[in-house]
Amino acid sequence: MNSVTSRDQHSTGDSAGRCDIESRGLRLSCERTGAGPVVIWGHGLTSSCRDEDHLPLIDHHRLGAIAEVIRVDAVGHGLSDDPVDHDRFGWANMARDMLAVADALGVDRFVASGASMGAATALHLAVLAPERVSGLALVIPPTAWATRAAQVDRYLASADAIADGRIDEVIAAAATVAPPDPVADIWHARGATRLRAADPARTAAALRGAAHCDLPPVEVLAGIDVPVTICAWTGDAGHPMSTAQILHDAIDDSQLVTATTPDDLGTWTDAVIELVNRVA
């Protein structure tokens, strides 16, 4: 049974608040803002609701003007509990956690959305419980299928080094990888700052958990029959355009919005708002 405990006073009106929700023995921390059709959002690997505020790929304040936005700290991230095994980091299990959030807050149908790991979670949710999903907003979908193996090797090598205290080695290796084009001037410095501030054991556990993940098969995703907005950027091997393009080609009712410059990133919020208005 899922339960919800308020941290800050909130209501279904135009207000903000945090709440704790129990999902299969673990506490999930959520943030609620705005009012209207519901959007449930998941962040990327080793990030959190709070961390995303430093580099928001979607303007949640603008989105909250036309929708109720529920942002969730995934297990092992942010203010949520740490799992005791790597299976709970699986994207399908995170999709079940997202469903638990919806159930606890009395949400029937919603736009499942997120960035990177959050986008992968939303896709698994659309396969797991299609009747609950009114639309999908997928921001920088991660490596999948043919490109996944190389990324898994990087995750495992980084996890081992971080667990051994070799943070500088991981930062140096990351600096040799080309950054995403729209955020090239800040990407590596921000990554280094985040890694130095993070708990090493927690980061290593999340990376090892991600090494066991992949997106559902393309032929399964082709059965998604709700509107889908895919936002992708160029230059990022960890979130390659190939994943976004395969998803776009496979899902009939989808649009692909590509960013190559910082100014292009503003179009992503416009596209997500358009999606929410359409499914509302």
QUILINUR-V517740 format. One record per pair of residues at least 24 apart in sequence whose ideal C-beta (glycine too) atoms are under 10 Angstrom apart, sorted by the first residue. I is the first residue (numbers start at 1). J is the second residue. D is the distance in whole Angstrom. If there is no record, write none. Layout:
i = (I | I)
j = (J | J)
d = (D | D)
This chain:
i = (1 | 1 | 1 | 2 | 2 | 2 | 2 | 2 | 2 | 2 | 2 | 2 | 3 | 3 | 3 | 4 | 4 | 4 | 4 | 4 | 4 | 4 | 4 | 5 | 6 | 7 | 7 | 8 | 11 | 12 | 12 | 12 | 12 | 12 | 13 | 14 | 14 | 14 | 15 | 16 | 16 | 18 | 18 | 18 | 18 | 19 | 19 | 19 | 19 | 20 | 20 | 20 | 20 | 21 | 21 | 21 | 21 | 21 | 21 | 21 | 21 | 21 | 21 | 22 | 22 | 22 | 23 | 23 | 23 | 23 | 23 | 23 | 23 | 23 | 23 | 23 | 23 | 23 | 23 | 23 | 23 | 24 | 24 | 24 | 24 | 24 | 24 | 24 | 25 | 25 | 25 | 25 | 26 | 26 | 26 | 26 | 26 | 26 | 26 | 26 | 26 | 26 | 27 | 27 | 27 | 27 | 27 | 28 | 28 | 28 | 28 | 28 | 28 | 28 | 28 | 28 | 28 | 28 | 28 | 28 | 28 | 28 | 29 | 29 | 29 | 29 | 29 | 29 | 29 | 29 | 29 | 30 | 30 | 30 | 30 | 30 | 30 | 30 | 30 | 30 | 30 | 31 | 31 | 31 | 31 | 31 | 31 | 31 | 31 | 32 | 32 | 32 | 32 | 32 | 32 | 33 | 33 | 33 | 33 | 33 | 33 | 33 | 33 | 33 | 33 | 34 | 34 | 34 | 34 | 34 | 34 | 34 | 34 | 34 | 34 | 34 | 35 | 35 | 35 | 35 | 35 | 35 | 36 | 36 | 36 | 36 | 36 | 36 | 36 | 36 | 36 | 36 | 37 | 37 | 37 | 37 | 37 | 37 | 37 | 37 | 37 | 37 | 37 | 37 | 37 | 38 | 38 | 38 | 38 | 38 | 38 | 38 | 38 | 38 | 38 | 38 | 38 | 38 | 38 | 38 | 38 | 39 | 39 | 39 | 39 | 39 | 39 | 39 | 39 | 39 | 39 | 39 | 39 | 39 | 39 | 39 | 39 | 39 | 39 | 39 | 39 | 39 | 40 | 40 | 40 | 40 | 40 | 40 | 40 | 40 | 40 | 40 | 40 | 40 | 40 | 40 | 40 | 40 | 40 | 40 | 40 | 40 | 40 | 40 | 41 | 41 | 41 | 41 | 41 | 41 | 41 | 41 | 41 | 41 | 41 | 41 | 41 | 41 | 41 | 41 | 41 | 42 | 42 | 42 | 42 | 42 | 42 | 42 | 42 | 42 | 42 | 42 | 42 | 42 | 42 | 42 | 42 | 42 | 42 | 42 | 42 | 42 | 42 | 42 | 42 | 43 | 43 | 43 | 43 | 43 | 43 | 43 | 43 | 43 | 43 | 43 | 43 | 44 | 44 | 44 | 44 | 44 | 44 | 44 | 44 | 44 | 44 | 44 | 44 | 44 | 44 | 45 | 45 | 45 | 45 | 45 | 45 | 45 | 45 | 45 | 45 | 45 | 45 | 45 | 45 | 45 | 45 | 45 | 45 | 46 | 46 | 46 | 46 | 46 | 46 | 46 | 46 | 46 | 46 | 46 | 46 | 46 | 46 | 46 | 46 | 47 | 47 | 47 | 47 | 47 | 47 | 47 | 47 | 47 | 47 | 47 | 48 | 48 | 48 | 48 | 48 | 48 | 48 | 48 | 49 | 49 | 49 | 49 | 49 | 49 | 50 | 50 | 50 | 51 | 51 | 51 | 51 | 51 | 51 | 52 | 52 | 52 | 54 | 54 | 54 | 54 | 55 | 55 | 55 | 55 | 55 | 55 | 55 | 56 | 56 | 56 | 56 | 57 | 57 | 57 | 57 | 57 | 57 | 57 | 57 | 57 | 57 | 57 | 57 | 57 | 57 | 58 | 58 | 58 | 58 | 58 | 58 | 58 | 58 | 58 | 58 | 58 | 58 | 59 | 59 | 59 | 59 | 59 | 59 | 59 | 60 | 60 | 61 | 62 | 62 | 62 | 62 | 62 | 63 | 63 | 63 | 63 | 63 | 63 | 63 | 65 | 66 | 66 | 66 | 66 | 67 | 67 | 67 | 67 | 67 | 67 | 67 | 68 | 68 | 68 | 69 | 69 | 69 | 70 | 70 | 70 | 70 | 70 | 70 | 70 | 71 | 71 | 71 | 71 | 72 | 72 | 72 | 72 | 72 | 72 | 72 | 72 | 74 | 74 | 74 | 74 | 74 | 74 | 74 | 75 | 75 | 76 | 76 | 76 | 76 | 76 | 77 | 77 | 77 | 77 | 77 | 82 | 82 | 82 | 82 | 82 | 83 | 83 | 83 | 84 | 85 | 85 | 86 | 86 | 86 | 86 | 86 | 86 | 86 | 86 | 86 | 87 | 87 | 88 | 88 | 89 | 89 | 89 | 89 | 89 | 89 | 89 | 89 | 89 | 89 | 90 | 90 | 90 | 90 | 90 | 90 | 90 | 90 | 91 | 91 | 91 | 91 | 91 | 91 | 91 | 91 | 91 | 91 | 91 | 91 | 91 | 91 | 91 | 91 | 91 | 92 | 92 | 92 | 92 | 92 | 92 | 92 | 92 | 92 | 93 | 93 | 93 | 93 | 94 | 94 | 94 | 94 | 94 | 94 | 94 | 94 | 95 | 95 | 95 | 95 | 95 | 95 | 95 | 95 | 95 | 95 | 96 | 96 | 96 | 96 | 96 | 97 | 97 | 98 | 98 | 98 | 98 | 98 | 98 | 99 | 99 | 99 | 99 | 99 | 102 | 102 | 102 | 103 | 107 | 108 | 108 | 109 | 109 | 109 | 109 | 109 | 110 | 110 | 110 | 110 | 111 | 111 | 111 | 111 | 111 | 111 | 111 | 111 | 111 | 111 | 111 | 111 | 111 | 112 | 112 | 112 | 112 | 112 | 113 | 113 | 113 | 113 | 113 | 113 | 113 | 113 | 114 | 114 | 114 | 114 | 115 | 115 | 115 | 115 | 115 | 115 | 115 | 116 | 116 | 116 | 116 | 116 | 116 | 116 | 116 | 117 | 117 | 117 | 117 | 117 | 117 | 118 | 119 | 119 | 119 | 119 | 119 | 119 | 119 | 119 | 120 | 120 | 120 | 120 | 120 | 120 | 120 | 121 | 122 | 123 | 123 | 123 | 123 | 123 | 123 | 123 | 123 | 124 | 124 | 124 | 124 | 124 | 126 | 126 | 126 | 126 | 126 | 126 | 126 | 126 | 126 | 127 | 127 | 127 | 127 | 127 | 127 | 127 | 128 | 130 | 130 | 130 | 130 | 133 | 133 | 133 | 133 | 133 | 134 | 134 | 134 | 134 | 134 | 134 | 134 | 135 | 135 | 135 | 135 | 135 | 135 | 135 | 135 | 135 | 135 | 135 | 136 | 136 | 136 | 136 | 136 | 136 | 136 | 136 | 136 | 136 | 136 | 136 | 137 | 137 | 137 | 137 | 137 | 137 | 137 | 137 | 137 | 137 | 137 | 138 | 138 | 138 | 138 | 138 | 138 | 138 | 138 | 138 | 138 | 138 | 138 | 138 | 139 | 139 | 139 | 139 | 139 | 139 | 139 | 139 | 139 | 139 | 139 | 140 | 140 | 140 | 140 | 140 | 140 | 140 | 140 | 140 | 140 | 140 | 140 | 140 | 140 | 141 | 141 | 141 | 141 | 141 | 141 | 141 | 141 | 141 | 141 | 141 | 141 | 141 | 141 | 142 | 142 | 142 | 142 | 142 | 142 | 142 | 142 | 142 | 143 | 143 | 143 | 143 | 143 | 143 | 143 | 143 | 143 | 143 | 144 | 144 | 144 | 144 | 144 | 144 | 144 | 144 | 144 | 144 | 144 | 144 | 144 | 145 | 145 | 145 | 145 | 145 | 145 | 145 | 145 | 146 | 146 | 146 | 147 | 147 | 147 | 147 | 147 | 147 | 147 | 148 | 148 | 148 | 148 | 148 | 149 | 150 | 150 | 151 | 151 | 151 | 151 | 151 | 151 | 151 | 151 | 152 | 152 | 152 | 152 | 152 | 152 | 152 | 153 | 154 | 154 | 154 | 154 | 155 | 155 | 155 | 155 | 155 | 155 | 155 | 155 | 155 | 155 | 156 | 156 | 156 | 156 | 156 | 157 | 158 | 158 | 158 | 158 | 158 | 158 | 159 | 159 | 159 | 159 | 159 | 159 | 159 | 159 | 159 | 159 | 160 | 160 | 160 | 161 | 161 | 161 | 162 | 162 | 162 | 162 | 162 | 162 | 162 | 162 | 162 | 162 | 162 | 163 | 163 | 163 | 163 | 163 | 163 | 163 | 164 | 164 | 165 | 166 | 167 | 167 | 167 | 167 | 167 | 167 | 168 | 168 | 168 | 170 | 170 | 170 | 170 | 171 | 171 | 174 | 177 | 177 | 177 | 178 | 178 | 178 | 179 | 179 | 179 | 179 | 179 | 180 | 180 | 180 | 180 | 180 | 180 | 180 | 180 | 180 | 180 | 180 | 181 | 181 | 181 | 181 | 181 | 181 | 181 | 181 | 181 | 182 | 182 | 182 | 182 | 182 | 182 | 182 | 182 | 182 | 182 | 182 | 182 | 182 | 183 | 183 | 183 | 183 | 183 | 183 | 184 | 184 | 184 | 184 | 185 | 186 | 187 | 187 | 215 | 215 | 215 | 217 | 218 | 218 | 218 | 218 | 218 | 219 | 220 | 221 | 221 | 221 | 221 | 222 | 222 | 222 | 222 | 222 | 223 | 223 | 223 | 224 | 224 | 224 | 224 | 224 | 225 | 225 | 225 | 226 | 226 | 226 | 226 | 226 | 227 | 227 | 227 | 227 | 227 | 227 | 227 | 227 | 227 | 227 | 228 | 228 | 228 | 228 | 228 | 228 | 229 | 229 | 229 | 229 | 229 | 229 | 229 | 229 | 229 | 229 | 229 | 229 | 229 | 230 | 230 | 230 | 230 | 230 | 230 | 230 | 231 | 231 | 231 | 231 | 231 | 231 | 231 | 231 | 231 | 231 | 231 | 231 | 232 | 232 | 232 | 232 | 232 | 233 | 233 | 233 | 233 | 233 | 233 | 233 | 233 | 234 | 234 | 234 | 234 | 234 | 235 | 235 | 253)
j = (100 | 103 | 104 | 28 | 97 | 99 | 100 | 101 | 102 | 103 | 104 | 105 | 27 | 100 | 104 | 28 | 30 | 100 | 101 | 103 | 104 | 105 | 106 | 104 | 32 | 31 | 79 | 32 | 35 | 36 | 38 | 68 | 105 | 106 | 68 | 64 | 65 | 68 | 68 | 64 | 69 | 49 | 71 | 73 | 79 | 70 | 101 | 104 | 105 | 79 | 80 | 81 | 104 | 70 | 72 | 80 | 97 | 100 | 101 | 102 | 103 | 104 | 105 | 81 | 100 | 104 | 72 | 75 | 80 | 81 | 88 | 93 | 94 | 96 | 97 | 98 | 99 | 100 | 101 | 103 | 104 | 75 | 83 | 88 | 93 | 96 | 97 | 100 | 81 | 83 | 84 | 88 | 75 | 76 | 80 | 81 | 82 | 83 | 84 | 88 | 97 | 100 | 73 | 75 | 79 | 80 | 81 | 72 | 73 | 74 | 75 | 77 | 78 | 79 | 80 | 81 | 94 | 97 | 98 | 100 | 101 | 104 | 71 | 72 | 73 | 74 | 77 | 78 | 79 | 80 | 81 | 70 | 71 | 72 | 73 | 78 | 79 | 80 | 101 | 104 | 105 | 60 | 69 | 70 | 71 | 72 | 73 | 78 | 79 | 64 | 68 | 69 | 70 | 71 | 105 | 60 | 61 | 63 | 64 | 65 | 67 | 68 | 69 | 70 | 71 | 60 | 61 | 62 | 63 | 64 | 65 | 66 | 67 | 68 | 69 | 70 | 64 | 65 | 66 | 67 | 68 | 69 | 63 | 64 | 65 | 66 | 67 | 68 | 69 | 276 | 277 | 280 | 66 | 67 | 68 | 107 | 109 | 110 | 111 | 134 | 135 | 276 | 277 | 279 | 280 | 67 | 68 | 69 | 70 | 102 | 105 | 106 | 107 | 108 | 109 | 110 | 111 | 112 | 134 | 276 | 280 | 63 | 64 | 66 | 67 | 68 | 69 | 70 | 71 | 110 | 111 | 112 | 113 | 114 | 134 | 135 | 137 | 272 | 273 | 275 | 276 | 279 | 68 | 69 | 70 | 71 | 72 | 98 | 99 | 101 | 102 | 105 | 107 | 110 | 111 | 112 | 113 | 114 | 118 | 121 | 122 | 125 | 132 | 133 | 69 | 70 | 71 | 72 | 98 | 111 | 112 | 113 | 114 | 115 | 118 | 119 | 121 | 122 | 137 | 139 | 272 | 71 | 72 | 73 | 74 | 77 | 91 | 94 | 95 | 97 | 98 | 101 | 112 | 113 | 114 | 115 | 116 | 117 | 118 | 119 | 120 | 121 | 122 | 125 | 139 | 71 | 72 | 73 | 74 | 77 | 78 | 114 | 115 | 116 | 117 | 118 | 121 | 74 | 77 | 114 | 115 | 116 | 117 | 118 | 119 | 120 | 139 | 140 | 142 | 238 | 239 | 74 | 76 | 77 | 89 | 115 | 116 | 117 | 118 | 120 | 142 | 155 | 203 | 206 | 207 | 209 | 210 | 213 | 238 | 74 | 76 | 77 | 116 | 117 | 158 | 191 | 194 | 195 | 198 | 202 | 203 | 204 | 206 | 207 | 210 | 73 | 74 | 77 | 78 | 115 | 116 | 117 | 118 | 194 | 198 | 206 | 72 | 73 | 74 | 77 | 78 | 79 | 80 | 198 | 73 | 74 | 77 | 78 | 79 | 80 | 77 | 78 | 79 | 77 | 78 | 190 | 194 | 197 | 198 | 78 | 115 | 118 | 186 | 190 | 193 | 194 | 115 | 183 | 186 | 187 | 190 | 194 | 265 | 115 | 265 | 268 | 269 | 114 | 115 | 116 | 139 | 140 | 182 | 183 | 231 | 233 | 259 | 265 | 268 | 269 | 272 | 113 | 114 | 115 | 137 | 139 | 231 | 265 | 268 | 269 | 271 | 272 | 273 | 265 | 266 | 268 | 269 | 270 | 272 | 273 | 269 | 272 | 269 | 266 | 269 | 270 | 272 | 273 | 111 | 113 | 137 | 269 | 272 | 273 | 276 | 273 | 273 | 276 | 277 | 280 | 110 | 111 | 272 | 273 | 276 | 277 | 280 | 105 | 107 | 110 | 111 | 113 | 276 | 98 | 101 | 102 | 105 | 107 | 110 | 113 | 101 | 113 | 114 | 118 | 97 | 98 | 100 | 101 | 102 | 114 | 118 | 121 | 98 | 114 | 117 | 118 | 121 | 206 | 209 | 206 | 209 | 202 | 203 | 205 | 206 | 209 | 117 | 198 | 202 | 203 | 206 | 199 | 201 | 202 | 205 | 206 | 205 | 206 | 209 | 205 | 205 | 209 | 205 | 206 | 207 | 208 | 209 | 210 | 211 | 212 | 213 | 209 | 212 | 205 | 209 | 117 | 205 | 206 | 207 | 208 | 209 | 210 | 211 | 212 | 213 | 120 | 121 | 124 | 209 | 210 | 212 | 213 | 214 | 117 | 118 | 119 | 120 | 121 | 122 | 123 | 124 | 125 | 142 | 209 | 210 | 212 | 213 | 214 | 215 | 216 | 120 | 121 | 123 | 124 | 125 | 127 | 128 | 213 | 216 | 121 | 124 | 209 | 213 | 118 | 120 | 121 | 122 | 124 | 125 | 209 | 213 | 120 | 121 | 122 | 123 | 124 | 125 | 126 | 127 | 128 | 129 | 121 | 124 | 125 | 128 | 129 | 121 | 125 | 122 | 124 | 125 | 128 | 129 | 132 | 125 | 128 | 129 | 132 | 133 | 129 | 132 | 133 | 132 | 132 | 132 | 134 | 133 | 134 | 135 | 226 | 279 | 134 | 135 | 276 | 279 | 135 | 136 | 137 | 226 | 227 | 228 | 229 | 272 | 275 | 276 | 278 | 279 | 280 | 136 | 137 | 138 | 226 | 228 | 137 | 138 | 139 | 229 | 231 | 272 | 275 | 276 | 138 | 139 | 140 | 141 | 139 | 140 | 141 | 142 | 231 | 239 | 268 | 140 | 141 | 142 | 143 | 210 | 236 | 238 | 239 | 141 | 142 | 206 | 209 | 210 | 213 | 142 | 215 | 230 | 231 | 232 | 239 | 243 | 244 | 247 | 144 | 210 | 213 | 214 | 215 | 216 | 243 | 213 | 228 | 215 | 216 | 220 | 221 | 224 | 228 | 247 | 251 | 213 | 214 | 215 | 216 | 221 | 216 | 220 | 221 | 223 | 224 | 225 | 226 | 228 | 251 | 215 | 216 | 217 | 220 | 221 | 223 | 224 | 216 | 223 | 224 | 225 | 226 | 224 | 225 | 226 | 228 | 279 | 226 | 227 | 275 | 276 | 278 | 279 | 280 | 226 | 227 | 228 | 229 | 253 | 272 | 275 | 276 | 278 | 279 | 280 | 224 | 226 | 227 | 228 | 229 | 230 | 247 | 251 | 253 | 254 | 275 | 279 | 227 | 228 | 229 | 230 | 231 | 268 | 271 | 272 | 273 | 275 | 276 | 228 | 229 | 230 | 231 | 232 | 243 | 244 | 247 | 248 | 251 | 254 | 256 | 272 | 229 | 230 | 231 | 232 | 233 | 239 | 244 | 257 | 268 | 271 | 272 | 180 | 230 | 231 | 232 | 233 | 236 | 238 | 239 | 240 | 241 | 243 | 244 | 259 | 268 | 215 | 230 | 231 | 232 | 239 | 240 | 241 | 242 | 243 | 244 | 245 | 246 | 247 | 248 | 210 | 213 | 214 | 215 | 236 | 238 | 239 | 240 | 243 | 213 | 214 | 215 | 236 | 237 | 238 | 239 | 240 | 242 | 243 | 213 | 214 | 215 | 216 | 217 | 218 | 221 | 239 | 240 | 242 | 243 | 246 | 247 | 214 | 215 | 216 | 217 | 218 | 242 | 243 | 246 | 242 | 243 | 246 | 237 | 238 | 239 | 240 | 242 | 243 | 246 | 211 | 213 | 214 | 215 | 243 | 214 | 237 | 238 | 210 | 211 | 213 | 214 | 237 | 238 | 239 | 240 | 207 | 208 | 210 | 211 | 212 | 213 | 214 | 211 | 207 | 211 | 237 | 238 | 204 | 206 | 207 | 208 | 209 | 210 | 211 | 212 | 213 | 238 | 204 | 207 | 208 | 210 | 211 | 207 | 195 | 203 | 204 | 207 | 208 | 211 | 200 | 203 | 204 | 205 | 206 | 207 | 208 | 209 | 210 | 211 | 204 | 207 | 208 | 200 | 204 | 207 | 195 | 198 | 199 | 200 | 201 | 202 | 203 | 204 | 205 | 206 | 207 | 200 | 201 | 203 | 204 | 205 | 207 | 208 | 200 | 204 | 200 | 200 | 192 | 195 | 196 | 198 | 200 | 203 | 192 | 195 | 196 | 195 | 200 | 203 | 207 | 195 | 196 | 238 | 236 | 237 | 238 | 235 | 236 | 237 | 233 | 235 | 236 | 237 | 238 | 232 | 233 | 234 | 235 | 236 | 237 | 238 | 239 | 259 | 260 | 265 | 233 | 234 | 235 | 236 | 259 | 260 | 261 | 262 | 264 | 233 | 234 | 235 | 236 | 258 | 259 | 260 | 261 | 262 | 263 | 264 | 265 | 268 | 233 | 235 | 236 | 259 | 262 | 265 | 235 | 236 | 261 | 262 | 262 | 262 | 235 | 236 | 243 | 246 | 247 | 250 | 246 | 247 | 249 | 250 | 251 | 250 | 250 | 246 | 247 | 250 | 251 | 247 | 249 | 250 | 251 | 252 | 250 | 251 | 252 | 250 | 251 | 252 | 253 | 254 | 251 | 252 | 253 | 251 | 253 | 254 | 275 | 279 | 251 | 252 | 253 | 254 | 255 | 274 | 275 | 276 | 278 | 279 | 252 | 253 | 254 | 255 | 256 | 275 | 253 | 254 | 255 | 256 | 257 | 268 | 271 | 272 | 273 | 274 | 275 | 276 | 278 | 254 | 255 | 256 | 257 | 258 | 268 | 271 | 255 | 256 | 257 | 258 | 259 | 264 | 265 | 267 | 268 | 269 | 271 | 272 | 256 | 257 | 258 | 259 | 268 | 257 | 258 | 259 | 260 | 261 | 264 | 265 | 268 | 258 | 259 | 260 | 261 | 264 | 259 | 260 | 278)
d = (10 | 9 | 9 | 9 | 10 | 9 | 5 | 8 | 9 | 5 | 4 | 9 | 10 | 10 | 7 | 10 | 8 | 10 | 9 | 10 | 4 | 6 | 9 | 10 | 10 | 9 | 9 | 9 | 9 | 10 | 10 | 7 | 9 | 9 | 9 | 8 | 9 | 9 | 10 | 8 | 9 | 9 | 10 | 10 | 8 | 9 | 9 | 8 | 8 | 8 | 9 | 9 | 10 | 10 | 8 | 9 | 9 | 6 | 5 | 10 | 9 | 5 | 7 | 9 | 8 | 8 | 10 | 8 | 9 | 9 | 10 | 9 | 10 | 7 | 5 | 9 | 8 | 4 | 7 | 9 | 8 | 9 | 10 | 8 | 8 | 7 | 8 | 7 | 8 | 9 | 9 | 9 | 5 | 9 | 7 | 4 | 8 | 6 | 9 | 7 | 8 | 9 | 10 | 9 | 9 | 6 | 5 | 6 | 7 | 8 | 7 | 10 | 9 | 9 | 5 | 8 | 10 | 6 | 9 | 7 | 6 | 9 | 9 | 8 | 4 | 10 | 9 | 6 | 4 | 5 | 9 | 6 | 7 | 5 | 7 | 10 | 9 | 9 | 6 | 9 | 8 | 9 | 8 | 7 | 5 | 8 | 8 | 10 | 9 | 9 | 7 | 7 | 5 | 8 | 8 | 7 | 8 | 9 | 4 | 10 | 9 | 7 | 5 | 8 | 8 | 8 | 9 | 10 | 7 | 3 | 7 | 7 | 6 | 5 | 5 | 9 | 8 | 9 | 9 | 8 | 5 | 10 | 10 | 9 | 9 | 6 | 5 | 6 | 9 | 8 | 10 | 7 | 8 | 5 | 7 | 10 | 9 | 8 | 7 | 8 | 9 | 6 | 8 | 7 | 4 | 7 | 5 | 8 | 6 | 8 | 8 | 10 | 5 | 9 | 8 | 4 | 7 | 10 | 9 | 9 | 10 | 6 | 9 | 9 | 5 | 7 | 5 | 7 | 9 | 6 | 5 | 8 | 6 | 10 | 10 | 9 | 7 | 8 | 10 | 9 | 6 | 10 | 9 | 8 | 5 | 8 | 7 | 6 | 9 | 6 | 6 | 9 | 7 | 5 | 7 | 6 | 7 | 8 | 9 | 9 | 8 | 9 | 10 | 10 | 6 | 7 | 5 | 7 | 9 | 9 | 9 | 5 | 5 | 8 | 6 | 10 | 10 | 9 | 8 | 9 | 10 | 8 | 6 | 9 | 6 | 10 | 9 | 7 | 9 | 9 | 7 | 10 | 8 | 7 | 3 | 8 | 9 | 7 | 3 | 8 | 8 | 5 | 7 | 9 | 10 | 7 | 8 | 7 | 7 | 7 | 8 | 7 | 6 | 8 | 7 | 5 | 10 | 9 | 9 | 8 | 5 | 3 | 5 | 6 | 8 | 9 | 9 | 8 | 8 | 10 | 9 | 9 | 10 | 8 | 9 | 10 | 6 | 4 | 9 | 9 | 8 | 8 | 9 | 6 | 7 | 9 | 5 | 9 | 9 | 10 | 9 | 7 | 10 | 9 | 10 | 9 | 7 | 8 | 7 | 8 | 6 | 10 | 5 | 7 | 9 | 9 | 9 | 7 | 8 | 8 | 8 | 8 | 9 | 8 | 10 | 10 | 10 | 5 | 8 | 5 | 3 | 7 | 8 | 10 | 6 | 10 | 9 | 6 | 8 | 10 | 10 | 6 | 8 | 9 | 7 | 10 | 7 | 9 | 9 | 9 | 7 | 9 | 10 | 7 | 9 | 8 | 10 | 7 | 8 | 9 | 6 | 10 | 10 | 9 | 9 | 10 | 9 | 10 | 5 | 9 | 5 | 7 | 9 | 9 | 7 | 9 | 9 | 7 | 6 | 9 | 10 | 8 | 9 | 8 | 8 | 6 | 8 | 9 | 6 | 5 | 9 | 6 | 9 | 9 | 8 | 9 | 4 | 9 | 9 | 9 | 9 | 10 | 9 | 10 | 5 | 9 | 9 | 7 | 10 | 9 | 9 | 7 | 6 | 6 | 7 | 9 | 6 | 6 | 7 | 8 | 9 | 8 | 9 | 8 | 5 | 9 | 8 | 9 | 8 | 9 | 10 | 9 | 9 | 9 | 6 | 8 | 7 | 8 | 8 | 10 | 10 | 10 | 9 | 9 | 7 | 6 | 10 | 6 | 10 | 9 | 8 | 9 | 9 | 9 | 7 | 8 | 7 | 9 | 10 | 9 | 9 | 6 | 9 | 6 | 5 | 7 | 9 | 10 | 8 | 10 | 7 | 9 | 9 | 7 | 7 | 9 | 8 | 10 | 8 | 10 | 10 | 9 | 7 | 9 | 10 | 6 | 4 | 9 | 8 | 6 | 10 | 8 | 8 | 10 | 7 | 9 | 7 | 6 | 9 | 8 | 2 | 6 | 9 | 7 | 7 | 10 | 10 | 9 | 7 | 9 | 6 | 6 | 10 | 7 | 10 | 10 | 5 | 5 | 9 | 8 | 5 | 9 | 9 | 10 | 9 | 9 | 5 | 8 | 8 | 9 | 9 | 9 | 10 | 5 | 9 | 8 | 7 | 8 | 8 | 9 | 9 | 9 | 10 | 8 | 8 | 4 | 9 | 7 | 9 | 10 | 9 | 9 | 5 | 8 | 8 | 4 | 4 | 8 | 8 | 5 | 8 | 10 | 9 | 8 | 7 | 9 | 8 | 10 | 8 | 9 | 6 | 9 | 9 | 9 | 7 | 7 | 6 | 7 | 10 | 9 | 7 | 10 | 9 | 8 | 7 | 9 | 7 | 5 | 9 | 10 | 9 | 6 | 9 | 10 | 9 | 4 | 7 | 6 | 9 | 9 | 10 | 9 | 8 | 7 | 6 | 10 | 6 | 9 | 6 | 8 | 9 | 9 | 10 | 4 | 7 | 7 | 9 | 10 | 7 | 9 | 9 | 7 | 7 | 10 | 10 | 4 | 6 | 9 | 9 | 9 | 9 | 10 | 5 | 7 | 5 | 10 | 10 | 10 | 8 | 6 | 10 | 7 | 9 | 10 | 7 | 8 | 10 | 9 | 8 | 9 | 10 | 9 | 9 | 9 | 9 | 8 | 9 | 7 | 8 | 6 | 9 | 10 | 10 | 9 | 6 | 7 | 10 | 7 | 8 | 9 | 8 | 10 | 9 | 10 | 8 | 6 | 10 | 9 | 10 | 8 | 9 | 5 | 9 | 7 | 8 | 9 | 9 | 5 | 10 | 6 | 7 | 8 | 8 | 9 | 8 | 7 | 8 | 8 | 8 | 10 | 6 | 10 | 9 | 6 | 8 | 10 | 9 | 10 | 4 | 8 | 5 | 5 | 7 | 8 | 9 | 9 | 5 | 7 | 7 | 4 | 9 | 7 | 6 | 8 | 4 | 7 | 8 | 9 | 8 | 10 | 8 | 8 | 10 | 9 | 8 | 5 | 8 | 8 | 9 | 8 | 5 | 10 | 6 | 8 | 7 | 7 | 5 | 7 | 9 | 9 | 8 | 7 | 10 | 10 | 9 | 10 | 10 | 9 | 8 | 5 | 8 | 9 | 9 | 10 | 9 | 7 | 10 | 8 | 8 | 9 | 7 | 6 | 6 | 7 | 8 | 4 | 10 | 10 | 9 | 8 | 9 | 9 | 8 | 7 | 9 | 7 | 7 | 9 | 10 | 10 | 5 | 5 | 10 | 9 | 6 | 10 | 9 | 8 | 9 | 8 | 10 | 7 | 6 | 9 | 7 | 10 | 9 | 9 | 10 | 8 | 6 | 7 | 6 | 9 | 6 | 9 | 6 | 4 | 9 | 10 | 9 | 10 | 10 | 9 | 9 | 5 | 8 | 9 | 7 | 7 | 10 | 8 | 7 | 9 | 8 | 7 | 8 | 10 | 9 | 8 | 9 | 10 | 6 | 6 | 7 | 10 | 9 | 8 | 5 | 8 | 9 | 10 | 8 | 10 | 8 | 9 | 10 | 10 | 8 | 6 | 10 | 9 | 10 | 10 | 8 | 5 | 8 | 9 | 9 | 9 | 9 | 9 | 9 | 8 | 10 | 9 | 5 | 7 | 9 | 5 | 5 | 10 | 9 | 10 | 10 | 7 | 7 | 10 | 5 | 9 | 9 | 8 | 8 | 6 | 10 | 10 | 10 | 8 | 4 | 8 | 8 | 4 | 5 | 9 | 9 | 8 | 8 | 9 | 9 | 10 | 9 | 10 | 8 | 9 | 10 | 5 | 8 | 10 | 5 | 5 | 10 | 10 | 7 | 6 | 7 | 9 | 4 | 9 | 9 | 9 | 9 | 9 | 7 | 10 | 9 | 6 | 6 | 9 | 7 | 9 | 9 | 10 | 9 | 7 | 10 | 9 | 10 | 6 | 8 | 10 | 9 | 6 | 8 | 6 | 8 | 7 | 10 | 7 | 7 | 10 | 10 | 10 | 5 | 7 | 5 | 4 | 9 | 9 | 7 | 8 | 9 | 10 | 6 | 5 | 4 | 8 | 8 | 5 | 7 | 9 | 9 | 5 | 8 | 8 | 9 | 10 | 5 | 7 | 6 | 5 | 8 | 6 | 5 | 10 | 8 | 9 | 9 | 9 | 7 | 8 | 7 | 10 | 10 | 9 | 8 | 10 | 9 | 9 | 8 | 9 | 8 | 10 | 6 | 8 | 9 | 5 | 10 | 8 | 9 | 9 | 7 | 5 | 6 | 10 | 9 | 4 | 7 | 8 | 9 | 9 | 10 | 8 | 5 | 8 | 8 | 8 | 9 | 7 | 7 | 9 | 7 | 10 | 10 | 7 | 9 | 10 | 5 | 8 | 8 | 10 | 6 | 10 | 6 | 6 | 9 | 6 | 4 | 8 | 9 | 8 | 10 | 7 | 6 | 8 | 7 | 9 | 5 | 6 | 10 | 8 | 4 | 9 | 9 | 6 | 7 | 5 | 7 | 9 | 10 | 9 | 9 | 8 | 5 | 8 | 7 | 10 | 9 | 8 | 4 | 9 | 6 | 8 | 7 | 7 | 6 | 7 | 9 | 10 | 7 | 4 | 7 | 9 | 8 | 8 | 9 | 7 | 7 | 5 | 9 | 9 | 10 | 8 | 10)
